[in-house]
């Protein structure tokens, strides 16, 4: 498949999609260096760690029993007369 600016993203693989957008950048584009300290500070300010953690699940009592499910008399793909 030829990739041009009008090709829809959903039709591209991940690598093709990345290449499509990289091709739009100027030849002398300087990619910024990754700064771990800045990334951590940004996560702290946004509360990312608080959002990512879940409260603990309540303990299930040993008396909880699962009820068996009764099978349906007919399946959706079967005719009622069979």
Backbone as numpy.savetxt, mean C-alpha at the origin, in Angstrom:
# Nx Ny Nz CAx CAy CAz Cx Cy Cz
6.96 -1.54 -25.29 6.12 -0.36 -25.29 7.01 0.88 -25.29
6.70 1.79 -26.16 7.45 3.05 -26.15 6.86 3.97 -25.10
7.75 4.63 -24.40 7.33 5.50 -23.31 7.43 6.94 -23.78
6.33 7.66 -23.70 6.37 9.09 -23.97 5.62 9.81 -22.84
5.57 11.10 -22.89 4.96 11.89 -21.83 3.46 11.64 -21.71
2.83 11.13 -22.77 1.38 10.93 -22.76 0.97 9.52 -22.34
1.92 8.62 -22.14 1.59 7.26 -21.74 1.03 7.27 -20.32
-0.08 6.60 -20.12 -0.70 6.58 -18.79 0.13 5.74 -17.83
0.25 6.21 -16.60 1.08 5.53 -15.60 0.60 4.12 -15.31
-0.70 3.88 -15.35 -1.22 2.55 -15.01 -0.82 1.50 -16.03
-0.39 1.92 -17.20 0.04 0.98 -18.23 1.53 0.67 -18.16
2.26 1.34 -17.28 3.70 1.19 -17.21 4.11 0.33 -16.02
5.26 -0.31 -16.16 5.83 -1.00 -15.01 6.44 0.06 -14.10
6.85 -0.33 -12.92 7.44 0.62 -11.98 8.69 1.26 -12.55
9.55 0.47 -13.17 10.79 1.00 -13.73 10.50 1.95 -14.89
9.54 1.59 -15.74 9.17 2.47 -16.86 8.58 3.78 -16.36
7.75 3.70 -15.30 7.16 4.92 -14.74 8.24 5.83 -14.17
9.20 5.25 -13.46 10.31 6.06 -12.93 11.09 6.71 -14.06
11.36 5.93 -15.11 12.12 6.46 -16.23 11.36 7.59 -16.93
10.05 7.47 -17.03 9.23 8.51 -17.66 9.43 9.85 -16.95
9.38 9.83 -15.62 9.51 11.08 -14.87 10.96 11.54 -14.77
11.90 10.62 -14.77 13.31 11.03 -14.79 13.65 11.71 -16.12
13.04 11.25 -17.19 13.30 11.86 -18.51 12.78 13.29 -18.59
11.82 13.64 -17.74 11.29 15.01 -17.74 12.23 16.00 -17.07
13.17 15.50 -16.25 14.10 16.39 -15.55 15.15 16.93 -16.50
15.66 18.13 -16.25 16.73 18.66 -17.10 17.99 17.81 -16.94
18.87 17.83 -17.95 20.09 17.03 -17.93 21.01 17.41 -16.78
21.00 18.67 -16.38 21.90 19.11 -15.32 21.23 19.14 -13.94
20.15 18.38 -13.77 19.44 18.36 -12.50 20.33 17.74 -11.42
20.48 18.42 -10.29 21.27 17.92 -9.17 20.32 17.32 -8.14
20.40 16.02 -7.95 19.55 15.36 -6.97 20.01 15.74 -5.57
19.08 16.08 -4.68 19.47 16.42 -3.31 19.96 15.17 -2.58
20.93 15.34 -1.70 21.43 14.23 -0.91 20.46 13.92 0.21
20.36 12.66 0.58 19.49 12.25 1.67 20.12 12.66 2.99
19.34 13.28 3.83 19.82 13.73 5.13 18.99 13.00 6.18
19.59 12.00 6.85 18.87 11.17 7.81 18.36 12.00 8.99
19.18 12.94 9.46 18.77 13.76 10.60 17.53 14.59 10.25
17.52 15.14 9.06 16.37 15.94 8.62 15.13 15.05 8.48
15.31 13.84 7.97 14.18 12.93 7.81 13.58 12.55 9.16
14.44 12.26 10.13 13.95 11.92 11.46 13.22 13.08 12.11
13.77 14.26 11.97 13.12 15.44 12.55 11.76 15.69 11.89
11.68 15.47 10.60 10.42 15.64 9.88 9.38 14.64 10.38
9.81 13.39 10.60 8.89 12.38 11.12 8.41 12.74 12.52
9.31 13.23 13.34 8.92 13.62 14.71 7.90 14.75 14.69
8.14 15.74 13.83 7.22 16.88 13.76 5.84 16.46 13.26
5.81 15.50 12.34 4.52 15.10 11.78 3.81 14.06 12.65
4.50 13.54 13.65 3.90 12.54 14.51 3.80 11.18 13.85
4.70 10.89 12.92 4.63 9.64 12.17 4.76 8.43 13.09
5.62 8.50 14.11 5.80 7.35 15.00 4.52 7.10 15.80
3.86 8.15 16.23 2.63 7.99 17.00 1.52 7.41 16.13
1.48 7.77 14.88 0.45 7.26 13.99 0.71 5.80 13.64
1.99 5.39 13.58 2.33 4.05 13.15 2.09 3.01 14.24
2.09 3.40 15.51 1.90 2.42 16.57 0.41 2.26 16.87
0.03 1.03 17.17 -1.36 0.73 17.49 -1.47 0.49 18.99
-2.62 0.76 19.55 -2.81 0.40 20.95 -2.84 -1.13 21.07
-2.46 -1.68 22.20 -2.46 -3.14 22.34 -3.87 -3.71 22.25
-3.97 -4.90 21.71 -5.27 -5.55 21.61 -5.70 -6.05 22.98
-6.98 -5.99 23.27 -7.43 -6.53 24.56 -7.28 -8.05 24.56
-6.95 -8.60 25.70 -6.79 -10.04 25.82 -8.14 -10.73 25.66
-8.15 -11.82 24.94 -9.38 -12.57 24.76 -9.51 -13.56 25.91
-10.68 -13.66 26.45 -10.86 -14.57 27.58 -10.88 -16.01 27.09
-10.55 -16.91 27.96 -10.51 -18.33 27.58 -11.91 -18.89 27.39
-12.93 -18.17 27.82 -14.31 -18.66 27.69 -14.91 -18.31 26.33
-14.21 -17.50 25.53 -14.73 -17.14 24.22 -14.71 -18.36 23.31
-15.83 -18.68 22.75 -15.93 -19.83 21.85 -16.42 -19.34 20.49
-15.87 -19.95 19.46 -16.33 -19.65 18.11 -17.48 -20.58 17.78
-18.52 -20.02 17.22 -19.68 -20.84 16.85 -19.46 -21.37 15.44
-19.73 -22.64 15.21 -19.56 -23.17 13.85 -20.61 -22.58 12.91
-20.22 -22.40 11.69 -21.11 -21.84 10.68 -21.76 -23.00 9.94
-23.07 -22.94 9.82 -23.80 -23.98 9.11 -23.64 -23.75 7.61
-23.33 -24.80 6.85 -23.19 -24.63 5.40 -24.53 -24.28 4.77
-24.47 -23.49 3.73 -25.69 -23.11 3.00 -26.21 -24.33 2.24
-27.52 -24.37 2.05 -28.11 -25.52 1.37 -27.75 -25.54 -0.12
-27.59 -24.37 -0.72 -27.17 -24.30 -2.13 -26.08 -23.25 -2.26
-25.23 -23.44 -3.21 -24.19 -22.46 -3.51 -24.70 -21.54 -4.60
-24.05 -20.41 -4.76 -24.49 -19.43 -5.75 -24.37 -19.98 -7.15
-23.44 -20.90 -7.36 -23.24 -21.43 -8.72 -24.05 -22.68 -8.99
-24.77 -23.18 -7.99 -25.61 -24.35 -8.18 -27.07 -23.94 -8.35
-27.78 -24.70 -9.14 -29.21 -24.42 -9.27 -29.91 -25.08 -8.09
-31.00 -24.51 -7.62 -31.71 -25.05 -6.46 -32.23 -26.48 -6.70
-32.47 -26.88 -7.95 -33.05 -28.20 -8.24 -32.03 -29.32 -8.21
-30.73 -29.00 -8.14 -29.73 -30.08 -8.19 -29.43 -30.69 -6.85
